[in-house]
Amino acid sequence: TAEAGDQVIVKGSSAVTITLPASPSAGKFVKIKNISSQAVTIGRNGNNIESSSQDGTLAVGRFVELVYVDATIGWVEI
């Protein structure tokens, strides 16, 4: 599970899930870079991602910075 302010680099060849913090406050962020050979699952941990109640996926070679807005919107991609 990531903590607010974490910067995570995922590498390797196995599937990985990065779980977002469970009780973030507004403005907290997590940065994730995927340099592995598999897509990374971003576990929402009870909070929405872009107003959706589904986990996210980060494709190979991609980077995302997620910032927590509020309980309705949840995490948004910058």
Contact map, one row per residue, 1 for C-alpha under 8 A:
111000000000000001111000000000000000000000000000000000000000000000000000000000
111101000000000001111000000001000000000000000000000000000000000000000000000000
111111000000000000011000000001000000000000000000000000000000000000000000000000
011111000000000000001001000111000000000000000000000000000000000000000000000000
001111100000000000000000000111100000000000000000000000000000000000000000000000
011111110000000000000000000011100000000000000000000000000000000000000000000000
000011111000000000000000000001110000000000000000000000000000000000000000000000
000001111100000000000000000001111000000000000000000000000000000000000000000000
000000111110000000000000000000011110000000000000000000000000000000000000000000
000000011111000100000000000000011111000100000000000000000000000000000000000000
000000001111100000000000000000000111100000000000000000000000000000000000000000
000000000111110000000000000000000011100000000000000000000000000000000000000000
000000000011111000000000000000000001110000000000000000000000000000000000000000
000000000001111100000000000000000001110000000000000000000000000000000000000000
000000000000111110000000000000000000011110000000000000000000000000000000000000
000000000100011111000000000000000000011110000000000000000000000000000000000000
000000000000001111100000000000000000000111100000000000000000000000000000000000
110000000000000111110000000000000000000111100000000000000000000000000000000000
110000000000000011111000000000000000000001111000000000000000000000000000000000
111000000000000001111100000001000000000001111000000000000000000000000000000000
111100000000000000111111000000000000000000001000000000000000000000000000000000
000000000000000000011111000000000000000000001110000000000000000000000000000000
000000000000000000001111100000000000000000000000000000000000000000000000000000
000100000000000000001111110100000000000000000000000000000000000000010000000000
000000000000000000000011111100000000000000000000000000000000000000011100000000
000000000000000000000001111100000000000000000000000000000000000000111100000000
000000000000000000000000111110000000000000000000000000000000000000111000000000
000110000000000000000001111111000000000000000000000000000000000000110000000000
000111000000000000000000001111100000000000000000000000000000000011110000000000
011111110000000000010000000111110000000000000000000000000000000011100000000000
000011110000000000000000000011111000000000000000000000000000001111000000000000
000000111100000000000000000001111100000000000000000000000000001110000000000000
000000011100000000000000000000111110000000000000000000000000111100000000000000
000000001110000000000000000000011111001100000000000000000111111000000000000000
000000001111000000000000000000001111100000000000000000000001110000000000000000
000000000111110000000000000000000111111000000000000000000001100000000000000000
000000000011110000000000000000000011111000000000000000000001000000000000000000
000000000000111100000000000000000001111100000000000000000011000000000000000000
000000000000001100000000000000000101111110000000000000001111000000000000000000
000000000100001111000000000000000100011111000000000000001111000000000000000000
000000000000001111000000000000000000001111100000000000111100000000000000000000
000000000000000011110000000000000000000111110000000000111100000000000000000000
000000000000000011110000000000000000000011111000000000110000000000000000000000
000000000000000000110000000000000000000001111111100011110000000000000000000000
000000000000000000111100000000000000000000111110000000000000000000000000000000
000000000000000000000100000000000000000000011111000010000000000000000000000000
000000000000000000000100000000000000000000011111100010000000000000000010011000
000000000000000000000000000000000000000000010111111111000000000000000011111000
000000000000000000000000000000000000000000010011111111110000000000000000111100
000000000000000000000000000000000000000000000001111100000000000000000000111110
000000000000000000000000000000000000000000000001111110000000000000000001111000
000000000000000000000000000000000000000000000001111111000000000000000000100000
000000000000000000000000000000000000000000010111101111100000000000000000000000
000000000000000000000000000000000000000000010001100111110000000000000000000000
000000000000000000000000000000000000000011110000100011111000000000000000000000
000000000000000000000000000000000000000011110000100001111100000000000000000000
000000000000000000000000000000000000001111000000000000111110000000000000000000
000000000000000000000000000000000100001111000000000000011111011100000000000000
000000000000000000000000000000000100011100000000000000001111110000000000000000
000000000000000000000000000000000111111100000000000000000111110000000000000000
000000000000000000000000000000001111000000000000000000000011111000000000000000
000000000000000000000000000000001110000000000000000000000111111100000000000000
000000000000000000000000000000111100000000000000000000000100111110000000000000
000000000000000000000000000000111000000000000000000000000100011111000000000011
000000000000000000000000000011110000000000000000000000000000001111100000000011
000000000000000000000000000011100000000000000000000000000000000111110000001111
000000000000000000000000011111000000000000000000000000000000000011111000001111
000000000000000000000001111110000000000000000000000000000000000001111100011100
000000000000000000000000111000000000000000000000000000000000000000111110111100
000000000000000000000000110000000000000000000000000000000000000000011111111000
000000000000000000000000000000000000000000000011000000000000000000001111110000
000000000000000000000000000000000000000000000001001000000000000000000111110000
000000000000000000000000000000000000000000000001111100000000000000001111111100
000000000000000000000000000000000000000000000011111000000000000000011111111100
000000000000000000000000000000000000000000000011111000000000000001111100111110
000000000000000000000000000000000000000000000000110000000000000001111000111111
000000000000000000000000000000000000000000000000010000000000000111100000001111
000000000000000000000000000000000000000000000000000000000000000111100000000111
